[in-house]
């Protein structure tokens, strides 16, 4: 299988106004604690509830920290290779971010995601941010934005449904 390399994503890109047209995201509450949601995101079967993903698996030996690697399969012959460059577990928030380093189809110039889980009075809240830059001339980016947003909306719906039912002690 051939892999196409992507350009670098840095933590600052998720909040930098200069990347506004490439940013997507959503926020989802959960009755479960921040630690439970965090463990669910990083368990042996990460994101199994997301109907847009066929498989998401940790590479053998991944430390569940900086330099952890995952492979995500979106469709037959469409896979992403991810590497975490940020991983912080603090009492006030749990946060990590990764960059997609390779894709089996040449559709992305840059792709990264950030998870931030914060405690709330009623449980926790997941903030899931995306930075997705297509491999197209910039004037054409707006043409693919509706399809990208539809995929993000589906991830949000699946995640909202799953996390609304998650309870402490339920991690798979």
Helices and strands as residue ranges (DSSP letters): E 4-5, G 11-14, G 17-22, E 23-30, H 34-41, E 55-58, E 69-75, E 78-89, E 94-103, E 108-120, E 123-134, G 138-140, H 141-165
